[in-house]
């Protein structure tokens, strides 16, 4: 359930296999550690005049604590906003705008606790905030870092945030290596988080898009249930409540703590000379002071004692997921688990052949072995076919697991898995960019030298090793099971009293959202409902045989309105609301 790119990197870190069991991967990595603690790795590959450049920091969502979840991802975004000299036409004005915008946002958050009482002040502050944002925009040079690279032939500028590290990516022509060192050292030492709250809004929108995916919330709940203590329990994008309360000060403190030379690695692979690279690293990164050593992640997951189960009703095809706690990337058991992952997977693996093809219980069935810095998981996934229940797919997966535990994997399947691993990695290593990822990610998670030890360890995995780890980890008390079923379609038609009807617009949705809690406290049964065109405020829900009761309630409301002088712009009336599988239909009463 980690980002796909991180999973691919993890595969490479543990799937490097060689042509013989004793052969070690022949990659000539040159390393230099600067006095400030920065690690610089260089692999010289003459040929195409290009260098794959990576700057990785040993920080990810696992380093976050409750209250600041999502800050790693947010900082990644903010690192593209520029520095004191990049990203703005007027650094002095820009700094003043940043300061005042931050003050206003924090003041408004305090006043919003009693929005009605402070409405006038909030309106005044919002006006000033809007004016400041416009003024700052006029002196901001958006994406100037990328423009510097692009003008000099740079390509593939990107970044990613994972659970265990944050990485920044670019490729530059061989003769523009100094540009890379200048820009990235300036970004590490002098980044400016301008337009912070606007970018925070972008992150919150990412969060909403995630929530709107059919199974988005369920997967987050599943992870939160699986991990009682470890920070792998929260999503990389963060919880919305923490994003709503995020401040510039929190983000800057986090960045200053973890974005220091002694917590970073620079990797260069391609048409580069190590001597030149090390000289440039000293010239640019060497001037940045060493930071305090960042605090380690100390809360580890404790042994699970009972099976955990999570159920959810979602309008999607029924699914099952089964996750067993598994060791970290540093544990020797990771190698047989990686091979087992490949034995079970693919069209030649038993998950597909037995559950999808032969028994036709599922449309898909797969597994995934975790490859993380801290103990994570080995997971199975299945999507039920037709009227098959997810529990039936679950039992079929257990049958395959029991078979793995009770008898050796066929020799041909073991060799097939190793050959697939070998072929995949040989293809991957042809890419300078991917090798740079492997080295940077490996250094952040368990040290890049361990990468070179993987081939022999993968090659030595035996049938007995696979049986042993299956018996050790695939036990009932060590697993969390998620079951997704479809909700029953409830067909209902009822009467309600419509108090107000307005066209549906984004602005009106926001206002109604704020009003809903207030109006529901004024009169029991009041609710806000929407369809594609309109927003309705309604009160009461009556059965079709309760029209007289509804009419009595309507009469009371009309009398109350008359006492108020008929001030409401919409005359209340009884309407019939009908729910069906095709959607919601309405019929106004003609009275």
C-alpha positions as CSV (number, residue, x, y, z in Angstrom):
1,X,0.0,0.0,0.0
2,X,3.0,2.2,-0.4
3,X,3.7,4.4,-3.4
4,X,4.2,2.3,-6.5
5,X,7.6,3.8,-7.2
6,X,8.8,2.9,-3.8
7,X,7.6,-0.6,-4.3
8,X,9.5,-0.9,-7.6
9,X,12.7,0.4,-5.9
10,X,12.2,-2.1,-3.1
11,X,12.0,-4.9,-5.7
12,X,15.3,-3.9,-7.1
13,X,17.0,-3.6,-3.7
14,X,16.2,-7.2,-2.9
15,X,15.9,-8.8,-6.3
16,X,19.5,-8.2,-7.6
17,X,20.6,-11.6,-8.7
18,X,23.7,-12.8,-10.4
19,X,24.7,-15.5,-12.8
20,X,26.3,-17.6,-10.1
21,X,25.6,-17.9,-6.4
22,X,28.9,-16.5,-5.2
23,X,29.1,-13.6,-7.6
24,X,28.7,-10.1,-6.2
25,X,27.1,-7.4,-8.2
26,X,29.9,-5.7,-10.1
27,X,29.1,-2.0,-9.6
28,X,32.0,0.3,-8.9
29,X,30.6,2.8,-6.4
30,X,32.9,5.6,-5.3
31,X,31.9,7.2,-2.0
32,X,32.9,10.3,-0.2
33,X,31.5,11.5,3.1
34,X,31.9,15.3,3.6
35,X,32.9,16.8,7.0
36,X,29.3,17.9,7.5
37,X,28.1,14.3,7.1
38,X,26.7,14.4,3.6
39,X,27.2,11.1,1.7
40,X,28.1,11.4,-2.0
41,X,28.0,8.3,-4.2
42,X,29.3,8.2,-7.8
43,X,29.1,5.5,-10.5
44,X,31.0,6.4,-13.6
45,X,29.3,5.1,-16.8
46,X,30.8,6.8,-19.8
47,X,28.6,6.9,-22.9
48,X,25.5,9.0,-23.2
49,X,26.5,12.6,-22.1
50,X,24.0,12.7,-19.3
51,X,24.1,12.2,-15.5
52,X,21.2,10.9,-13.4
53,X,21.2,12.9,-10.2
54,X,19.5,12.1,-6.9
55,X,19.2,13.9,-3.6
56,X,17.5,11.8,-1.0
57,X,16.8,12.6,2.6
58,X,16.4,10.0,5.3
59,X,12.9,11.1,6.3
60,X,9.4,10.1,5.4
61,X,6.0,9.7,6.9
62,X,7.4,7.2,9.4
63,X,9.2,10.1,11.1
64,X,6.0,12.0,11.7
65,X,4.2,12.0,15.0
66,X,0.5,12.6,15.7
67,X,-0.5,16.2,15.0
68,X,1.8,16.7,12.0
69,X,1.0,13.7,9.8
70,X,1.4,14.6,6.1
71,X,4.2,17.1,6.8
72,X,6.8,15.1,4.9
73,X,4.8,15.2,1.8
74,X,4.0,18.9,2.3
75,X,7.7,19.8,2.8
76,X,8.5,18.0,-0.5
77,X,6.0,20.3,-2.3
78,X,7.4,23.4,-0.5
79,X,11.0,22.6,-1.6
80,X,10.0,23.5,-5.1
81,X,8.9,27.0,-4.1
82,X,12.5,28.4,-4.4
83,X,15.0,30.0,-2.1
84,X,16.0,33.5,-1.1
85,X,17.3,34.2,-4.6
86,X,15.2,31.8,-6.6
87,X,11.5,32.1,-7.0
88,X,10.9,35.8,-6.3
89,X,11.7,39.2,-7.9
90,X,11.9,40.9,-4.5
91,X,13.2,38.8,-1.6
92,X,12.5,41.6,1.0
93,X,8.9,42.2,0.0
94,X,8.4,38.4,-0.3
95,X,9.6,37.8,3.2
96,X,7.3,40.5,4.5
97,X,4.3,39.1,2.6
98,X,5.1,35.6,4.0
99,X,5.3,37.0,7.6
100,X,2.0,38.9,7.4
101,X,0.1,36.1,5.6
102,X,1.1,33.7,8.3
103,X,-0.1,36.1,11.0
104,X,-3.4,36.6,9.3
105,X,-4.1,32.9,8.8
106,X,-3.3,32.0,12.4
107,X,-5.5,34.9,13.7
108,X,-8.4,33.8,11.5
109,X,-8.1,30.2,12.7
110,X,-8.5,31.5,16.2
111,X,-11.5,33.6,15.4
112,X,-13.3,30.9,13.4
113,X,-14.0,29.1,16.7
114,X,-16.8,31.6,17.1
115,X,-17.4,32.6,13.5
116,X,-20.8,34.3,14.0
117,X,-19.4,36.6,16.7
118,X,-16.3,37.4,14.8
119,X,-17.9,37.7,11.3
120,X,-16.9,41.3,10.7
121,X,-13.3,40.8,11.8
122,X,-13.0,37.7,9.7
123,X,-14.3,39.5,6.6
124,X,-11.8,42.3,7.2
125,X,-8.9,39.8,7.6
126,X,-10.0,37.8,4.5
127,X,-9.9,41.0,2.4
128,X,-6.4,41.8,3.6
129,X,-5.3,38.2,3.0
130,X,-6.6,38.2,-0.6
131,X,-4.8,41.4,-1.3
132,X,-1.5,40.1,0.1
133,X,-1.7,36.9,-1.9
134,X,-2.3,38.9,-5.1
135,X,0.6,41.2,-4.3
136,X,2.9,38.3,-3.6
137,X,1.9,36.5,-6.8
138,X,3.0,39.5,-8.8
139,X,6.6,39.2,-7.5
140,X,6.7,35.4,-7.5
141,X,8.5,33.5,-10.3
142,X,6.8,30.1,-10.3
143,X,8.8,27.0,-11.0
144,X,12.1,28.9,-11.4
145,X,14.1,25.9,-10.2
146,X,12.7,23.9,-13.1
147,X,13.3,26.7,-15.5
148,X,17.0,26.9,-14.6
149,X,17.4,23.2,-15.3
150,X,15.3,23.2,-18.4
151,X,17.2,26.1,-20.0
152,X,20.5,24.1,-19.6
153,X,19.1,20.8,-20.9
154,X,17.9,19.3,-17.6
155,X,15.1,16.7,-17.8
156,X,12.9,14.5,-15.6
157,X,12.7,16.9,-12.6
158,X,10.6,15.2,-10.0
159,X,10.2,14.2,-6.4
160,X,8.5,11.6,-4.2
161,X,7.7,11.1,-0.6
162,X,7.6,7.6,1.0
163,X,7.4,6.1,4.4
164,X,11.2,6.0,4.9
165,X,12.7,8.7,2.6
166,X,12.0,11.7,0.4
167,X,13.8,12.0,-2.9
168,X,14.5,14.7,-5.5
169,X,15.3,13.7,-9.0
170,X,16.8,15.3,-12.1
171,X,19.0,14.4,-15.1
172,X,21.5,16.9,-16.4
173,X,23.9,17.1,-19.4
174,X,27.4,16.0,-18.4
175,X,28.8,19.6,-18.7
176,X,26.1,21.0,-16.4
177,X,26.9,19.1,-13.3
178,X,27.9,22.3,-11.4
179,X,24.4,23.7,-12.1
180,X,23.0,20.7,-10.2
181,X,25.3,21.2,-7.2
182,X,24.5,25.0,-7.1
183,X,20.7,24.6,-7.3
184,X,20.4,21.6,-4.9
185,X,22.8,23.0,-2.3
186,X,20.9,26.3,-2.3
187,X,17.6,24.4,-2.0
188,X,18.9,22.5,1.0
189,X,20.4,25.5,2.8
190,X,18.1,28.4,1.9
191,X,14.7,27.1,0.9
192,X,11.8,29.6,1.4
193,X,8.3,28.3,2.0
194,X,6.5,31.0,0.1
195,X,2.8,30.6,-0.7
196,X,2.7,28.1,2.1
197,X,-1.1,28.1,2.8
198,X,-2.0,28.1,-0.8
199,X,0.1,24.9,-1.3
200,X,-1.4,23.4,1.8
201,X,-4.7,23.8,0.1
202,X,-3.4,21.8,-2.9
203,X,-2.3,19.0,-0.5
204,X,-5.8,19.0,1.2
205,X,-7.3,18.7,-2.2
206,X,-5.1,15.6,-2.8
207,X,-6.4,14.3,0.5
208,X,-10.0,14.8,-0.7
209,X,-9.4,13.1,-4.0
210,X,-8.0,10.1,-2.0
211,X,-11.1,10.1,0.2
212,X,-13.3,10.1,-2.9
213,X,-11.9,6.9,-4.2
214,X,-14.2,4.0,-3.5
215,X,-11.8,2.1,-1.2
216,X,-9.6,5.0,-0.1
217,X,-10.9,5.3,3.5
218,X,-11.1,1.5,3.9
219,X,-7.4,1.0,3.0
220,X,-6.4,3.7,5.5
221,X,-8.6,2.1,8.2
222,X,-7.0,-1.2,7.4
223,X,-3.5,0.1,7.9
224,X,-4.5,1.9,11.1
225,X,-5.9,-1.3,12.5
226,X,-2.9,-3.4,11.5
227,X,-0.3,-1.1,13.1
228,X,-1.2,-0.4,16.8
229,X,1.9,1.7,17.5
230,X,4.2,2.2,14.6
231,X,3.8,5.3,12.4
232,X,3.2,3.1,9.3
233,X,-0.3,3.3,10.6
234,X,-1.0,6.7,9.1
235,X,-1.1,7.6,5.3
236,X,1.7,9.5,3.6
237,X,-0.7,12.3,2.6
238,X,-1.6,12.7,6.3
239,X,-4.9,12.9,8.2
240,X,-7.1,15.8,7.2
241,X,-7.4,17.0,10.8
242,X,-3.7,17.4,10.9
243,X,-3.6,19.2,7.6
244,X,-6.3,21.5,8.7
245,X,-4.2,22.5,11.7
246,X,-0.8,22.6,9.9
247,X,1.2,25.8,10.3
248,X,4.2,27.3,8.6
249,X,6.1,27.0,11.9
250,X,5.5,23.3,12.1
251,X,6.6,22.6,8.6
252,X,9.8,24.8,8.9
253,X,10.8,23.1,12.1
254,X,10.4,19.7,10.5
255,X,12.4,20.7,7.5
256,X,15.2,22.2,9.6
257,X,15.3,19.0,11.6
258,X,15.6,16.5,8.8
259,X,16.9,18.4,5.8
260,X,20.5,18.6,7.0
261,X,23.6,17.3,5.2
262,X,24.2,14.5,7.8
263,X,20.7,13.1,6.9
264,X,21.1,13.1,3.1
265,X,22.7,11.3,0.3
266,X,23.7,12.6,-3.2
267,X,23.9,10.0,-6.0
268,X,25.3,10.5,-9.5
269,X,25.3,7.9,-12.2
270,X,26.4,8.4,-15.8
271,X,29.0,10.3,-17.7
272,X,30.7,11.8,-14.7
273,X,34.2,11.7,-13.1
274,X,34.2,11.1,-9.4
275,X,37.0,13.5,-8.8
276,X,35.1,16.4,-10.3
277,X,31.9,15.4,-8.5
278,X,33.6,15.3,-5.1
279,X,35.2,18.7,-5.7
280,X,31.9,20.2,-6.6
281,X,30.2,18.6,-3.6
282,X,32.8,20.1,-1.3
283,X,32.5,23.5,-3.0
284,X,28.7,23.8,-2.7
285,X,27.3,21.3,-0.2
286,X,30.5,21.5,2.0
287,X,29.7,25.0,3.1
288,X,26.4,23.9,4.7
289,X,26.9,23.4,8.5
290,X,26.2,19.9,9.9
291,X,22.9,19.8,11.6
292,X,22.0,18.0,14.9
293,X,21.4,14.3,14.3
294,X,17.7,13.9,13.7
295,X,15.7,12.0,16.3
296,X,15.3,8.3,15.5
297,X,12.0,6.5,15.1
298,X,11.7,4.8,18.5
299,X,8.2,3.4,18.6
300,X,8.2,-0.1,17.1
301,X,5.3,-2.4,16.5
302,X,4.7,-4.9,19.3
303,X,3.9,-8.5,18.6
304,X,0.3,-9.1,17.6
305,X,-1.6,-11.5,19.8
306,X,-4.9,-11.8,18.1
307,X,-6.3,-11.9,14.6
308,X,-7.8,-8.5,13.6
309,X,-10.6,-8.1,11.1
310,X,-12.0,-5.0,9.4
311,X,-15.3,-5.0,7.5
312,X,-16.6,-2.3,5.2
313,X,-19.6,-1.9,2.9
314,X,-18.5,-0.1,-0.3
315,X,-20.1,0.2,-3.7
316,X,-17.4,-1.8,-5.5
317,X,-16.7,-5.4,-6.3
318,X,-16.2,-7.4,-3.0
319,X,-12.6,-7.8,-2.0
320,X,-10.4,-9.4,0.6
321,X,-7.0,-8.4,1.8
322,X,-4.9,-10.3,4.3
323,X,-1.7,-8.8,5.8
324,X,0.8,-10.6,8.0
325,X,3.4,-8.7,10.0
326,X,6.8,-9.3,8.4
327,X,10.4,-8.2,9.1
328,X,12.2,-5.1,7.9
329,X,14.6,-4.8,5.0
330,X,17.5,-5.5,7.3
331,X,16.3,-8.9,8.5
332,X,17.7,-12.1,6.8
333,X,14.2,-13.5,6.4
334,X,13.4,-10.8,3.9
335,X,15.2,-12.8,1.2
336,X,13.1,-16.0,1.3
337,X,10.0,-13.8,1.6
338,X,10.9,-12.0,-1.5
339,X,11.4,-15.2,-3.4
340,X,8.1,-16.5,-2.1
341,X,6.4,-13.4,-3.3
342,X,7.6,-14.2,-6.8
343,X,6.8,-17.9,-6.5
344,X,3.2,-17.1,-5.7
345,X,2.7,-14.2,-8.1
346,X,2.0,-13.9,-11.8
347,X,0.1,-16.1,-14.2
348,X,2.3,-19.1,-13.4
349,X,1.8,-18.7,-9.6
350,X,-0.8,-20.7,-7.6
351,X,-2.8,-17.6,-6.6
352,X,-3.7,-17.0,-10.2
353,X,-3.8,-20.6,-11.5
354,X,-5.9,-22.1,-8.6
355,X,-8.1,-19.2,-7.5
356,X,-8.6,-17.2,-10.7
357,X,-8.2,-19.6,-13.6
358,X,-9.2,-23.1,-12.3
359,X,-11.8,-22.4,-9.6
360,X,-13.0,-19.0,-11.0
361,X,-13.5,-17.6,-7.5
362,X,-11.8,-14.2,-8.2
363,X,-11.1,-11.9,-11.1
364,X,-7.6,-11.2,-9.6
365,X,-5.5,-12.5,-6.8
366,X,-2.0,-11.5,-5.9
367,X,0.5,-10.9,-3.1
368,X,3.1,-8.4,-2.1
369,X,6.1,-8.6,0.2
370,X,7.0,-5.4,2.2
371,X,10.4,-3.9,1.6
372,X,10.6,-1.2,4.2
373,X,13.1,0.2,6.7
374,X,11.0,-1.0,9.6
375,X,9.0,-4.2,10.0
376,X,6.0,-4.0,7.6
377,X,3.9,-6.7,6.0
378,X,3.4,-9.6,3.5
379,X,0.0,-9.1,2.0
380,X,-2.5,-11.0,-0.1
381,X,-5.3,-9.4,-2.2
382,X,-8.3,-10.9,-4.0
383,X,-11.3,-9.5,-5.8
384,X,-14.3,-11.8,-5.8
385,X,-15.9,-12.8,-9.0
386,X,-19.6,-12.6,-9.6
387,X,-21.7,-13.8,-6.6
388,X,-18.6,-15.3,-4.9
389,X,-18.1,-13.9,-1.4
390,X,-14.8,-12.4,-0.3
391,X,-14.7,-15.0,2.5
392,X,-14.6,-17.8,-0.1
393,X,-11.6,-16.1,-1.7
394,X,-10.1,-15.7,1.7
395,X,-10.4,-19.4,2.5
396,X,-8.9,-20.3,-0.9
397,X,-5.9,-18.1,-0.1
398,X,-5.4,-19.9,3.2
399,X,-5.4,-23.3,1.4
400,X,-2.5,-22.1,-0.7
401,X,-0.7,-20.8,2.3
402,X,-1.2,-24.1,4.1
403,X,0.2,-25.9,1.2
404,X,3.3,-23.7,1.2
405,X,3.8,-24.4,4.9
406,X,3.3,-28.2,4.6
407,X,5.4,-29.2,1.6
408,X,8.4,-27.8,-0.3
409,X,7.8,-25.4,-3.2
410,X,8.5,-27.4,-6.4
411,X,12.1,-27.0,-7.6
412,X,11.0,-25.7,-11.0
413,X,8.9,-23.0,-9.4
414,X,11.7,-21.9,-7.2
415,X,14.1,-21.7,-10.2
416,X,11.5,-19.9,-12.3
417,X,11.1,-17.3,-9.6
418,X,14.9,-16.7,-9.4
419,X,15.2,-16.5,-13.1
420,X,12.5,-13.9,-13.3
421,X,14.2,-11.9,-10.6
422,X,17.5,-12.1,-12.4
423,X,16.1,-11.1,-15.8
424,X,14.1,-8.2,-14.3
425,X,17.1,-6.8,-12.5
426,X,19.5,-7.1,-15.5
427,X,17.0,-5.0,-17.5
428,X,16.7,-2.5,-14.6
429,X,20.4,-2.1,-14.2
430,X,20.8,-0.9,-17.7
431,X,19.1,2.4,-16.6
432,X,21.4,4.9,-15.0
433,X,18.3,6.5,-13.4
434,X,17.2,3.3,-11.8
435,X,20.6,2.5,-10.5
436,X,20.7,5.9,-8.9
437,X,17.3,5.2,-7.3
438,X,18.6,1.9,-5.9
439,X,21.7,3.4,-4.4
440,X,19.9,6.4,-2.9
441,X,17.0,4.3,-1.5
442,X,19.3,1.6,-0.3
443,X,21.5,4.2,1.6
444,X,18.4,5.7,3.2
445,X,16.9,2.3,4.3
446,X,19.8,0.0,5.2
447,X,23.1,1.3,3.7
448,X,24.0,1.0,0.0
449,X,26.6,-1.7,0.6
450,X,23.9,-4.1,1.6
451,X,22.7,-3.8,-2.0
452,X,25.8,-5.6,-3.2
453,X,25.2,-8.5,-0.8
454,X,21.7,-9.3,-2.0
455,X,22.6,-11.4,-5.1
456,X,24.3,-14.2,-3.2
457,X,21.6,-14.2,-0.5
458,X,18.8,-14.4,-3.0
459,X,20.5,-17.2,-4.9
460,X,20.9,-19.3,-1.7
461,X,17.2,-19.3,-0.8
462,X,16.0,-22.9,-0.6
463,X,12.7,-24.7,-0.5
464,X,13.2,-25.2,3.3
465,X,13.8,-21.5,3.8
466,X,10.5,-20.7,2.2
467,X,8.6,-23.3,4.3
468,X,10.3,-21.9,7.4
469,X,9.3,-18.3,6.9
470,X,5.8,-19.3,5.9
471,X,5.3,-21.2,9.1
472,X,6.9,-18.4,11.1
473,X,4.9,-15.4,9.8
474,X,1.7,-16.8,8.1
475,X,-0.1,-17.6,11.4
476,X,-3.6,-16.5,12.4
477,X,-2.6,-14.3,15.3
478,X,-0.1,-12.4,13.1
479,X,-2.6,-11.3,10.5
480,X,-5.1,-8.5,9.8
481,X,-8.0,-9.3,7.4
482,X,-10.0,-6.8,5.5
483,X,-13.4,-7.7,4.0
484,X,-15.2,-5.4,1.5
485,X,-18.8,-6.2,0.7
486,X,-21.4,-4.3,-1.3
487,X,-24.1,-2.5,0.7
488,X,-27.7,-3.7,0.3
489,X,-29.8,-1.5,-1.9
490,X,-32.4,0.1,0.3
491,X,-35.4,1.2,-1.7
492,X,-37.4,3.8,0.2
493,X,-39.9,6.5,-0.6
494,X,-40.9,9.0,2.0
495,X,-42.5,12.4,2.6
496,X,-40.7,15.4,3.9
497,X,-41.3,19.1,4.4
498,X,-39.1,21.3,2.2
499,X,-38.2,24.5,3.9
500,X,-35.9,25.9,1.2
501,X,-34.5,25.2,-2.2
502,X,-31.6,26.9,-3.9
503,X,-29.5,26.2,-7.0
504,X,-26.4,24.1,-6.3
505,X,-23.1,26.0,-6.7
506,X,-19.7,25.6,-5.0
507,X,-20.3,28.7,-3.0
508,X,-23.7,27.6,-1.8
509,X,-22.4,24.1,-0.9
510,X,-19.8,25.8,1.4
511,X,-22.4,28.0,3.0
512,X,-24.9,25.1,3.5
513,X,-22.1,22.9,4.9
514,X,-21.5,25.5,7.6
515,X,-25.2,26.0,8.2
516,X,-26.1,22.3,8.5
517,X,-24.8,21.8,12.0
518,X,-26.4,25.1,13.2
519,X,-29.8,24.5,11.8
520,X,-30.0,20.9,13.1
521,X,-29.5,22.2,16.6
522,X,-32.5,24.7,16.2
523,X,-35.1,22.1,15.2
524,X,-34.8,18.3,15.4
525,X,-34.9,16.5,12.1
526,X,-33.7,19.4,10.0
527,X,-31.3,18.3,7.3
528,X,-29.5,19.5,4.2
529,X,-29.8,17.3,1.1
530,X,-28.4,17.8,-2.5
531,X,-28.9,16.5,-5.9
532,X,-27.2,17.4,-9.2
533,X,-29.1,20.7,-9.6
534,X,-30.3,22.0,-6.2
535,X,-29.7,22.1,-2.4
536,X,-32.6,21.5,-0.1
537,X,-33.2,22.2,3.5
538,X,-35.9,19.8,4.8
539,X,-37.4,18.8,8.1
540,X,-38.9,15.5,9.1
541,X,-39.3,12.1,7.4
542,X,-42.7,10.6,7.2
543,X,-44.0,7.4,5.7
544,X,-46.4,7.6,2.8
545,X,-49.2,6.6,5.1
546,X,-48.3,9.5,7.4
547,X,-49.5,12.4,5.2
548,X,-51.9,13.7,7.9
549,X,-49.0,13.9,10.4
550,X,-46.8,15.7,7.9
551,X,-49.6,18.2,7.1
552,X,-50.1,18.9,10.8
553,X,-46.3,19.6,11.1
554,X,-46.4,21.8,8.0
555,X,-49.3,23.8,9.5
556,X,-47.3,24.5,12.6
557,X,-44.3,25.7,10.5
558,X,-46.6,27.9,8.4
559,X,-48.1,29.5,11.5
560,X,-44.7,30.2,12.9
561,X,-43.7,31.8,9.6
562,X,-46.8,34.0,9.7
563,X,-45.9,35.1,13.2
564,X,-42.5,36.1,11.8
565,X,-44.1,38.1,9.0
566,X,-43.5,35.6,6.3
567,X,-39.9,36.5,6.1
568,X,-38.6,33.3,4.4
569,X,-38.1,33.6,0.6
570,X,-39.4,30.1,0.0
571,X,-42.8,28.8,1.0
572,X,-42.5,25.3,2.7
573,X,-44.3,22.4,1.2
574,X,-44.6,18.6,1.4
575,X,-42.6,16.7,-1.2
576,X,-42.3,13.0,-1.9
577,X,-38.7,11.8,-2.1
578,X,-38.0,8.5,-3.8
579,X,-34.8,6.5,-3.6
580,X,-34.1,3.9,-6.3
581,X,-31.2,2.0,-7.7
582,X,-31.1,4.5,-10.6
583,X,-30.8,7.4,-8.2
584,X,-33.0,9.8,-6.3
585,X,-36.3,11.0,-7.6
586,X,-38.7,13.7,-6.2
587,X,-42.3,14.6,-6.7
588,X,-43.6,17.9,-5.4
589,X,-46.9,17.9,-3.6
590,X,-49.6,19.9,-5.4
591,X,-51.4,21.2,-2.4
